[in-house]
Amino acid sequence: MFRAFAAIALVVLVVLVVRAAALLQKSGGGVVGGDPEPATPMSNLSKMYRLVFDSALGWWKEGFCRDGRERWQPLKKFFAALGGVELEWKTRPGGFSELLARLEECEKSGANERDKARCHFMAQVLRIPRDEEPSVRKVMQVALNAGQLFGMTGGAHEQHPNFALARTLAGVATVKKDAPAKALEELRALVA
């Protein structure tokens, strides 16, 4: 009986390893944003995504962030001017149209300003990849909204697949052509 159990466990392990290898190959294998010890080097864009996410997260740790839009303006200009980068949105988990409709209603008529802000951040994380062409500015806008959402809620949305994916660039977009290292250094100075 033990040998039968061990054989089944071995088969399951082999299947999981094969599936993981296929997923890694399908994703390009190199974009691993935010992992503590990535299997491959993080792209400059992955590092930039993490920097924007962490900055926005920090704004909310300071308290209710009323000036997120103001803080975004210099970043928005920086990312809009960053050329030569090629990105592609990742396929999002399905079935979020109903959720997005509820969030958009909450953005307008939430119980209070904090509730409206939470709904706005959640809606943006879903809406931008659905409605916008991928660009550095739009991808970083997802990072900004996801960071604010996780900062505001203390990570309460981590288990929801549509929001958990937004923690890293690898969950949101695939990098076809990376940003130069110089741009990463300029962004570090901008958010400092």
C-alpha positions in Angstrom: 0.0 0.0 0.0 2.8 2.4 0.9 4.5 1.7 -2.5 1.3 2.5 -4.3 0.9 5.8 -2.4 4.6 6.6 -3.1 4.1 5.9 -6.9 1.1 8.1 -7.1 2.9 10.9 -5.2 5.8 10.6 -7.6 3.5 10.9 -10.6 1.8 13.9 -9.2 5.1 15.6 -8.5 6.3 14.9 -12.1 3.1 16.4 -13.5 3.5 19.5 -11.4 7.1 20.0 -12.4 6.2 19.6 -16.1 3.4 22.1 -15.8 5.6 24.6 -14.0 8.3 24.2 -16.7 5.7 24.8 -19.5 4.3 27.9 -17.7 7.8 29.3 -17.3 8.6 28.7 -21.0 5.3 30.2 -22.1 5.9 33.3 -20.0 9.2 33.9 -21.6 11.0 32.6 -18.5 12.7 35.9 -17.7 10.2 38.3 -16.2 10.0 37.5 -12.5 9.0 40.8 -10.9 9.0 41.0 -7.1 10.2 37.5 -6.2 12.5 37.6 -3.2 15.0 35.3 -5.0 14.1 35.3 -8.7 15.1 32.3 -10.8 16.3 34.7 -13.5 17.4 38.4 -13.2 14.5 40.9 -12.9 14.1 43.2 -15.8 14.6 46.9 -15.2 10.8 47.4 -15.8 10.1 44.8 -13.1 12.3 46.7 -10.7 10.6 50.0 -11.7 7.1 48.4 -11.2 8.2 47.3 -7.8 9.5 50.7 -6.9 6.2 52.4 -7.9 4.1 49.7 -6.1 6.2 50.1 -2.9 6.1 53.9 -3.1 2.3 53.9 -3.4 2.0 51.3 -0.7 4.1 53.6 1.6 1.8 56.6 0.9 -1.0 54.7 2.6 1.1 53.5 5.5 1.5 57.2 6.2 -2.3 57.6 6.5 -5.1 58.4 4.1 -3.4 59.6 0.9 -5.4 62.5 -0.6 -2.6 63.5 -3.0 -2.0 60.3 -5.0 -3.0 62.0 -8.2 -0.6 64.9 -7.5 2.2 62.5 -6.6 1.5 60.6 -9.9 2.0 63.6 -12.2 5.8 63.7 -12.3 5.9 59.9 -12.6 3.3 60.0 -15.4 5.5 62.5 -17.4 8.6 60.4 -16.8 6.9 57.2 -18.0 5.3 58.8 -21.0 8.7 60.0 -22.2 10.3 56.6 -21.8 10.5 55.2 -25.3 11.8 52.0 -26.9 10.1 49.7 -24.4 7.8 47.0 -25.7 5.1 45.4 -23.5 2.2 43.0 -23.8 -0.7 42.6 -21.3 -1.0 39.2 -19.7 -4.3 37.4 -20.0 -6.4 38.2 -17.0 -8.5 35.7 -15.1 -12.0 35.8 -16.5 -15.3 36.7 -15.0 -14.5 40.1 -13.7 -17.0 42.1 -15.7 -19.6 41.9 -13.0 -17.1 42.8 -10.3 -15.8 45.8 -12.4 -19.4 47.0 -12.8 -19.9 46.9 -9.0 -16.6 48.7 -8.4 -17.4 51.4 -10.9 -20.7 52.0 -9.2 -18.9 52.1 -5.8 -16.4 54.7 -7.2 -19.4 57.1 -7.8 -21.6 56.3 -4.8 -19.4 54.7 -2.1 -20.3 55.1 1.6 -17.5 57.6 2.1 -14.3 58.9 0.5 -12.1 56.1 1.7 -14.6 53.5 0.3 -14.7 55.3 -3.1 -10.9 55.4 -3.2 -10.7 51.7 -2.5 -13.2 50.9 -5.3 -11.3 53.3 -7.6 -7.9 51.5 -7.0 -9.5 48.1 -7.5 -11.4 49.2 -10.7 -8.2 50.7 -12.2 -6.3 47.4 -11.6 -8.9 45.7 -13.7 -9.9 48.4 -16.1 -6.5 49.6 -17.4 -5.4 46.2 -18.9 -8.9 45.7 -20.3 -9.3 49.1 -21.9 -5.8 50.5 -22.6 -3.0 49.6 -25.0 0.1 48.5 -23.0 2.6 51.2 -22.4 5.1 51.9 -19.7 2.8 54.6 -18.4 -0.2 52.4 -18.2 1.6 49.5 -16.7 3.1 51.8 -14.0 -0.4 53.2 -13.4 -1.5 49.7 -12.6 1.5 49.5 -10.1 0.4 52.8 -8.6 -3.2 51.7 -8.1 -2.3 48.2 -6.9 0.2 49.7 -4.4 -2.4 52.2 -3.1 -5.0 49.4 -2.8 -2.6 47.1 -0.9 -1.4 50.0 1.3 -5.0 51.1 2.1 -6.3 47.7 2.9 -3.2 46.1 4.5 -3.1 43.5 1.7 -6.7 42.3 2.3 -7.1 41.6 -1.5 -4.1 39.4 -1.8 -6.1 36.2 -2.2 -8.3 37.5 -5.1 -6.6 36.4 -8.3 -7.2 39.6 -10.2 -5.5 41.7 -7.5 -2.8 39.3 -6.3 -1.4 39.3 -9.9 -1.0 43.1 -9.7 1.7 42.8 -7.0 4.4 42.2 -9.7 4.9 43.2 -13.3 5.1 39.5 -14.1 1.5 39.2 -13.2 0.4 42.1 -15.3 2.5 42.3 -18.4 5.3 40.6 -20.4 8.4 42.6 -21.3 9.3 42.3 -24.9 12.0 45.0 -24.9 13.3 46.3 -21.5 13.9 49.8 -20.3 17.6 51.0 -20.0 19.2 50.7 -16.5 19.7 54.5 -16.6 15.9 54.9 -16.5 15.7 52.8 -13.3 18.2 55.1 -11.7 16.4 58.2 -12.8 13.1 56.8 -11.3 14.8 56.0 -8.0 15.9 59.6 -7.8 12.4 60.8 -8.7 10.6 58.8 -6.0 13.2 59.4 -3.3 
